[in-house]
Amino acid sequence: MDKTKKAVALKYNPFESAPKAVALGKGEIAEKILAIAAEKGIPIVIKPEVVDRLIDVDLNQEIPPELYEVVAEILAFIYKLDKRVQE
């Protein structure tokens, strides 16, 4: 099992067909992605099995259709968290 830290940042624009991978990396780059997210208050969801499948997506490309459902669940979870924080 590979223990290298991995991170993928996704961006979803409702006017586009699917979320895009806007940052991805392993090791030190993953650490930097996570640090920037934490610094900017961007939610971090830890799902190694999803990251392992997203890490090979090309930068600024839409995620593959087979990941739509799991990514939609993650985005819905984040949306609910944001709603609670705003209340």
Kinemage of the C-alpha trace (Angstrom):
@kinemage 1
@onewidth
@group {chain A} dominant
@subgroup {mainchain}
@vectorlist {calphas} color= white
{ca met a 1} P 0.000 0.000 0.000
{ca asp a 2} L 1.350 3.414 -1.013
{ca lys a 3} L 1.571 5.758 1.991
{ca thr a 4} L 2.496 8.866 -0.047
{ca lys a 5} L 0.170 11.743 0.852
{ca lys a 6} L -2.080 12.716 -2.069
{ca ala a 7} L -4.471 15.612 -2.526
{ca val a 8} L -6.944 16.682 -5.188
{ca ala a 9} L -8.788 19.999 -5.220
{ca leu a 10} L -12.075 20.069 -7.088
{ca lys a 11} L -14.065 22.998 -8.395
{ca tyr a 12} L -17.704 22.768 -9.377
{ca asn a 13} L -19.412 25.303 -11.597
{ca pro a 14} L -23.127 24.494 -11.984
{ca phe a 15} L -22.988 25.860 -15.543
{ca glu a 16} L -20.501 23.148 -16.548
{ca ser a 17} L -21.249 19.459 -16.927
{ca ala a 18} L -18.978 18.124 -14.146
{ca pro a 19} L -16.517 19.162 -11.422
{ca lys a 20} L -12.917 19.752 -12.489
{ca ala a 21} L -9.627 18.874 -10.832
{ca val a 22} L -8.013 22.288 -10.273
{ca ala a 23} L -5.047 21.112 -8.195
{ca leu a 24} L -3.544 17.713 -7.610
{ca gly a 25} L -0.336 16.351 -6.262
{ca lys a 26} L 1.594 13.895 -4.158
{ca gly a 27} L 4.036 14.334 -1.291
{ca glu a 28} L 5.105 17.954 -0.747
{ca ile a 29} L 2.693 19.236 -3.387
{ca ala a 30} L -0.189 17.485 -1.611
{ca glu a 31} L 0.925 19.073 1.675
{ca lys a 32} L 0.894 22.513 0.007
{ca ile a 33} L -2.592 21.946 -1.457
{ca leu a 34} L -3.899 20.974 1.987
{ca ala a 35} L -2.152 23.923 3.667
{ca ile a 36} L -3.652 26.408 1.206
{ca ala a 37} L -7.116 24.876 1.641
{ca ala a 38} L -6.832 25.094 5.437
{ca glu a 39} L -5.533 28.669 5.256
{ca lys a 40} L -8.433 29.755 3.036
{ca gly a 41} L -11.087 27.874 5.008
{ca ile a 42} L -11.809 25.481 2.166
{ca pro a 43} L -13.355 22.246 3.460
{ca ile a 44} L -11.057 19.229 3.387
{ca val a 45} L -12.654 15.814 2.981
{ca ile a 46} L -10.420 12.806 3.589
{ca lys a 47} L -11.418 9.960 1.273
{ca pro a 48} L -8.248 8.097 0.219
{ca glu a 49} L -10.132 5.712 -2.060
{ca val a 50} L -11.557 8.662 -4.017
{ca val a 51} L -8.259 10.559 -4.161
{ca asp a 52} L -6.555 7.434 -5.505
{ca arg a 53} L -8.992 7.475 -8.423
{ca leu a 54} L -8.886 11.249 -8.974
{ca ile a 55} L -5.112 11.721 -8.779
{ca asp a 56} L -4.694 10.639 -12.413
{ca val a 57} L -7.244 13.115 -13.797
{ca asp a 58} L -5.588 15.756 -15.949
{ca leu a 59} L -5.386 19.210 -14.386
{ca asn a 60} L -8.383 21.430 -15.223
{ca gln a 61} L -10.232 18.471 -16.737
{ca glu a 62} L -13.633 17.210 -15.693
{ca ile a 63} L -13.738 14.197 -13.432
{ca pro a 64} L -14.641 10.892 -15.126
{ca pro a 65} L -18.336 9.924 -15.194
{ca glu a 66} L -17.760 6.871 -12.992
{ca leu a 67} L -16.869 9.259 -10.134
{ca tyr a 68} L -19.879 11.574 -10.496
{ca glu a 69} L -21.913 9.872 -7.776
{ca val a 70} L -19.206 9.749 -5.100
{ca val a 71} L -18.083 13.323 -5.834
{ca ala a 72} L -21.716 14.501 -5.755
{ca glu a 73} L -22.037 12.953 -2.283
{ca ile a 74} L -18.907 14.806 -1.134
{ca leu a 75} L -20.125 18.112 -2.584
{ca ala a 76} L -23.554 17.637 -0.960
{ca phe a 77} L -21.858 16.983 2.394
{ca ile a 78} L -19.794 20.176 2.050
{ca tyr a 79} L -22.875 22.156 1.007
{ca lys a 80} L -24.715 20.974 4.138
{ca leu a 81} L -21.752 21.947 6.321
{ca asp a 82} L -21.636 25.402 4.745
{ca lys a 83} L -25.379 25.862 5.336
{ca arg a 84} L -24.969 24.966 9.024
{ca val a 85} L -22.076 27.383 9.441
{ca gln a 86} L -24.112 30.194 7.860
{ca glu a 87} L -27.080 29.643 10.209
